[in-house]
């Protein structure tokens, strides 16, 4: 079964021939190789590009191990460029190539070459692309399947699909497996053998058990505000393990670098400033998170929040955790300060949206609780509350859009309804 990744394919096609190195980033197994070597290659063929003008190599394949040596790779590819027609160089897991920066810059000096590469770690974050490739890199970040992509291949209704997506996430190789047992087995194996071992090996982590314990703590508290000191204190009080704040910070950075988790920074909406700590950490795939805790603690409200965060990131928003500071009088007339939270502040260019993940709003009291922070924001940007289910999108008297998670996730334009 072929999973269409049209959103990413069209973005990649739009970057063709722009004289930049196209760098597809994302966590392992999210579909980068499939996008490049199957979907994009199909596009090239349909556009009339012949096989001998498509040069492809996967550096994580054993048979291509010798090509990780730049002295072997560069002349090998250069020898295949034999005319003035455009050549397309497709390289998978290019971080395994020695001196990859120099090699790729060398290819870019050839006028009839268009270069596309994938990478699975933060060597390819946007800020590093600019440095490594001297401003000649163009990043396309890829995520696991969104709920809409998942439903495009799911044989069932959206309600049953949601139940499965909340449990097993959106890694394509997991989604395509037929039974729950196979999905669980693969998710656990991927976390242990792919993500953890890759990070431990790359960063030479000496205490693997300590690192895994941090992952367990993050998995049990998705969407909770935390920081390295708080996590170090958790190790000390609950696990009887002494760990330095700097070590915790390094472990968190490693997980973010591998795109296993994403860090969300707090933003003071009224004060218009960022607050360095505490922060939130969301898993790039909820199935991996669930596998890490053996599919216990599947609190759907927190999982839904994680899924909404991933969806907004996937729609190319810069997403922060919003903070609204209020100063009111208590019953005795004393002034008191409160900090109210807005789940997500979403920015893209001149657009901004405030999004609240509410799961359920059964009565007026709960609605007041969910709208309290939104109504304290004194600008005119759109405000949205996403709930687990509701008959149809509707607006409150205060102009706040209330929309079901299904309508929100299955409609790419849902924020503008």
C-alpha positions in Angstrom: 0.0 0.0 0.0 1.4 3.4 -1.0 1.0 6.3 1.5 0.7 9.6 -0.4 2.8 12.3 1.2 1.5 15.0 -1.2 2.1 17.9 1.2 5.8 17.2 1.4 6.1 16.1 -2.2 4.7 19.4 -3.5 7.0 21.4 -1.2 10.0 19.4 -2.5 8.9 19.9 -6.1 8.6 23.6 -5.5 12.3 23.7 -4.5 13.6 22.1 -7.7 16.4 23.9 -9.6 16.7 26.6 -6.9 20.5 26.2 -6.8 20.3 25.2 -3.2 21.0 21.9 -1.5 17.6 20.5 -0.6 17.9 18.9 2.9 15.1 16.7 4.1 15.2 16.4 7.9 13.2 14.4 10.4 13.3 11.5 12.8 14.3 8.1 11.6 11.5 6.0 10.0 9.2 9.1 9.4 9.3 8.6 5.6 12.2 10.7 4.4 13.7 8.0 2.2 10.3 7.0 0.8 9.6 10.7 -0.1 13.0 11.1 -1.9 13.6 7.7 -3.5 10.0 6.7 -4.3 7.6 9.6 -4.5 10.1 12.3 -5.8 11.8 9.9 -8.1 8.4 9.0 -9.6 7.8 12.7 -10.2 11.2 13.0 -11.9 10.4 10.1 -14.2 6.9 11.5 -15.0 8.6 14.8 -15.9 10.7 13.0 -18.5 14.0 12.6 -16.5 15.8 9.4 -17.6 17.2 6.9 -15.2 20.8 7.7 -16.1 20.3 11.3 -14.9 19.1 10.2 -11.5 22.0 9.4 -9.2 21.0 7.9 -5.9 22.9 6.5 -2.9 21.8 5.4 0.6 24.8 5.7 3.0 23.2 3.6 5.7 23.2 0.6 3.4 26.1 -1.8 4.0 26.7 -2.2 0.3 27.4 1.5 0.0 29.6 1.7 3.1 32.7 2.4 1.0 31.0 5.5 -0.5 31.1 7.2 2.9 34.7 8.1 2.0 34.5 11.4 0.1 37.5 10.4 -1.9 35.5 7.5 -3.3 32.1 9.1 -3.6 33.0 12.4 -5.4 34.8 10.9 -8.4 32.2 8.1 -8.6 29.3 10.6 -9.0 31.3 13.1 -11.1 32.1 10.3 -13.6 28.3 9.8 -14.2 27.8 13.4 -15.3 28.4 13.1 -19.0 26.3 15.7 -20.8 24.8 19.2 -20.2 21.3 17.9 -19.2 20.2 18.3 -15.6 21.3 15.5 -13.2 19.5 14.8 -9.9 21.7 13.6 -7.0 19.7 11.9 -4.2 21.6 11.0 -1.1 20.1 9.3 2.0 21.5 9.7 5.6 24.2 12.0 4.3 25.5 12.7 7.8 27.3 9.4 7.4 29.4 10.8 4.6 32.8 12.1 5.6 33.3 15.8 5.0 29.8 16.0 3.6 29.8 19.8 3.7 32.7 20.1 1.3 31.4 17.3 -1.0 27.9 18.9 -1.3 29.4 22.3 -1.9 31.5 20.7 -4.6 28.4 19.3 -6.3 26.7 22.7 -6.2 29.5 24.2 -8.3 28.4 21.9 -11.2 25.8 24.0 -13.1 23.7 21.0 -14.3 23.3 19.3 -10.9 20.3 19.5 -8.5 21.1 18.0 -5.0 18.7 16.4 -2.5 19.8 14.8 0.8 18.2 13.4 3.9 19.5 13.6 7.5 18.2 12.2 10.8 19.9 14.5 13.3 20.4 18.1 14.2 23.4 18.5 12.0 20.7 19.5 9.5 18.7 22.0 11.6 18.1 25.3 9.7 20.7 27.3 11.7 23.4 24.7 10.9 22.4 24.4 7.2 23.2 28.1 6.8 26.6 27.6 8.4 27.6 24.3 6.9 26.6 25.1 3.4 27.4 28.8 3.4 23.8 29.8 2.9 23.2 27.2 0.1 21.0 24.9 2.1 17.2 24.7 1.9 15.5 22.6 4.6 12.3 20.6 4.4 11.4 19.1 7.8 9.3 16.0 7.7 7.1 14.5 10.4 5.4 11.2 10.9 2.0 10.8 9.4 -0.6 13.4 10.4 -4.0 12.2 11.3 -5.3 13.2 7.8 -2.5 11.2 6.2 -3.2 8.3 8.5 -6.9 8.3 7.6 -6.0 8.3 3.8 -4.9 4.7 4.2 -7.0 3.6 7.2 -9.9 1.2 6.5 -12.5 2.5 8.8 -14.3 5.6 10.2 -12.6 8.6 11.7 -13.6 7.6 15.3 -12.0 4.2 15.1 -9.1 5.7 13.3 -8.6 8.2 16.1 -8.5 5.4 18.7 -5.8 3.6 16.7 -3.8 6.8 16.0 -3.8 7.9 19.6 -2.4 4.5 20.6 0.1 3.7 17.8 0.9 7.0 16.2 1.9 7.8 12.7 5.2 6.1 11.8 4.5 4.7 8.3 6.1 1.3 8.9 3.9 0.9 12.0 0.7 2.1 10.4 1.0 -0.5 7.6 1.2 -3.4 10.0 -2.0 -5.5 10.2 -2.3 -6.3 14.0 -1.9 -4.5 17.3 0.7 -7.0 18.4 2.9 -6.3 15.5 2.6 -2.6 15.9 3.5 -2.8 19.6 6.5 -5.0 18.9 7.8 -2.8 16.2 7.4 0.4 18.2 9.2 -1.0 21.2 12.0 -2.4 19.0 12.4 0.9 17.1 12.7 2.9 20.3 15.3 0.6 21.8 17.3 -0.5 18.8 17.0 2.6 16.6 16.5 5.8 18.5 18.1 5.1 21.9 21.1 3.1 20.4 21.6 5.8 17.8 21.8 8.6 20.3 23.9 6.6 22.8 26.4 5.7 20.1 26.6 9.1 18.5 27.0 11.0 21.7 29.0 8.3 23.5 26.7 8.3 26.5 28.3 6.3 29.3 25.3 5.7 31.5 22.6 4.3 29.1 20.3 3.4 32.0 20.3 7.0 33.3 19.5 8.3 29.8 16.6 5.8 29.4 15.2 6.8 32.8 15.0 10.4 31.6 13.0 9.2 28.6 10.7 7.4 30.9 10.1 10.5 33.0 9.4 12.6 29.9 7.1 9.9 28.5 5.0 10.0 31.7 4.7 13.7 31.7 4.0 14.9 28.2 2.7 18.5 28.1 4.0 19.2 31.6 6.1 22.2 32.3 9.6 21.2 33.3 13.3 22.1 33.2 16.6 20.4 33.7 16.7 21.2 37.4 13.2 19.9 38.1 14.1 16.7 36.2 17.3 16.3 38.2 15.3 16.7 41.4 12.9 14.0 40.2 15.8 11.7 39.7 17.0 12.4 43.2 13.6 12.2 45.1 11.8 9.5 43.1 14.6 7.4 41.6 17.3 7.8 44.2 19.7 8.8 41.5 22.0 11.8 41.6 22.4 13.4 38.2 23.8 16.9 37.4 21.6 19.5 35.8 24.1 19.9 32.9 23.8 16.1 32.2 20.0 16.4 32.1 20.3 19.4 29.8 22.6 17.4 27.4 20.3 14.4 27.3 17.3 16.7 26.5 19.3 18.3 23.7 20.3 14.9 22.3 16.6 13.9 22.2 15.6 17.1 20.4 18.6 16.8 18.0 17.3 13.4 17.0 13.8 14.8 16.5 12.4 12.3 19.1 11.0 15.1 21.1 10.3 18.8 20.4 10.8 21.6 22.9 8.1 24.2 23.3 9.2 27.5 24.9 6.9 29.7 27.0 5.9 33.1 25.6 4.5 35.9 27.7 1.7 37.2 25.4 1.1 40.5 27.2 4.7 41.2 28.0 5.7 40.1 24.5 8.8 38.2 25.6 10.1 34.6 25.9 10.6 32.9 29.2 13.5 30.5 29.1 12.2 28.1 31.7 10.2 26.0 32.4 9.4 24.5 29.0 7.3 21.7 27.6 8.5 18.6 25.6 6.3 16.8 23.1 7.0 13.5 21.4 7.2 13.6 17.6 5.3 10.4 17.5 2.8 9.5 20.2 3.1 5.8 19.4 6.8 5.8 20.4 5.9 7.6 23.6 3.2 5.0 24.4 5.6 2.1 23.7 8.1 3.6 26.1 5.6 3.4 28.9 4.3 0.0 27.8 1.0 1.5 26.7 0.0 2.5 30.3 -1.0 6.1 31.2 -2.7 6.7 27.9 -4.5 9.8 29.1 -6.3 10.9 26.0 -6.4 14.5 26.9 -2.6 14.8 27.2 -2.1 12.7 24.0 -4.5 14.9 22.1 -2.5 17.9 23.2 0.6 16.3 21.9 -1.1 15.4 18.6 -2.3 19.0 18.2 1.2 20.4 18.8 2.6 18.0 16.1 -0.2 19.1 13.7 0.6 22.7 14.1 4.3 22.1 13.7 3.5 20.1 10.6 1.5 23.1 9.2 4.7 25.1 9.4 3.7 27.2 12.4 6.2 28.4 15.0 4.5 27.1 18.1 5.0 28.4 21.7 3.3 27.8 25.0 1.4 30.9 25.8 1.3 32.7 29.2 -1.1 35.4 30.2 -0.2 37.3 33.4 -3.3 38.8 35.2 -3.6 41.0 38.3 -6.9 40.8 40.0 -8.4 41.4 43.4 -9.3 38.6 45.7 -12.5 38.5 47.9 -10.7 40.7 50.5 -9.7 43.3 47.9 -6.0 42.3 47.9 -4.2 42.4 44.6 -3.0 39.1 43.4 -1.1 37.9 40.3 -2.0 34.8 38.4 -0.5 33.1 35.4 -3.0 31.6 32.9 -1.9 29.3 30.2 -2.7 29.2 26.5 -1.7 25.9 25.2 -0.4 27.1 21.8 0.6 30.4 20.3 1.0 29.8 16.6 2.8 32.2 14.4 3.4 32.1 10.6 4.5 35.3 9.0 1.9 38.0 9.9 -0.6 35.3 11.0 -1.2 34.3 14.6 -3.6 32.0 16.2 -4.2 31.1 19.9 -5.2 27.4 20.2 -6.5 25.7 23.4 -6.7 21.9 23.7 -9.7 21.3 25.9 -10.6 17.6 25.2 -14.1 18.0 26.8 -16.3 21.0 27.7 -19.3 19.5 29.3 -20.7 22.6 31.0 -20.5 26.4 31.3 -18.0 26.2 34.2 -15.5 24.2 32.1 -16.1 26.6 29.1 -15.3 29.5 31.4 -12.2 27.8 32.6 -11.0 27.2 29.0 -11.8 30.7 27.7 -10.5 32.6 30.7 -6.9 33.0 29.4 -8.1 33.6 25.8 -10.4 36.4 26.9 -7.5 38.1 28.8 -5.6 38.6 25.5 -6.0 42.1 24.3 -5.3 41.6 20.6 -7.6 40.6 17.7 -5.9 37.4 16.5 -8.1 34.4 16.2 -8.8 32.2 19.2 -9.7 28.5 18.9 -10.7 25.8 21.3 -10.3 22.2 20.1 -12.4 19.6 21.8 -12.7 15.8 21.4 -16.0 16.0 19.8 -18.7 18.6 19.0 -21.6 18.5 16.5 -20.2 21.2 14.2 -17.7 24.1 14.4 -19.4 27.1 16.2 -18.5 30.4 17.7 -19.0 31.6 21.3 -20.5 35.0 22.0 -17.0 36.2 22.5 -15.9 35.1 19.0 -13.9 32.0 20.0 -14.1 29.2 17.5 -15.0 25.8 19.1 -14.1 22.9 16.8 -13.9 19.1 17.2 -10.5 17.4 16.9 -11.7 15.6 13.8 -12.7 18.7 12.0 -9.5 20.4 13.1 -7.1 17.6 12.0 -8.9 16.5 8.8 -9.3 20.0 7.3 -6.0 21.7 6.5 -7.8 25.1 6.6 -9.6 24.5 9.9 -8.0 27.5 11.6 -9.7 29.8 9.1 -13.2 28.3 9.3 
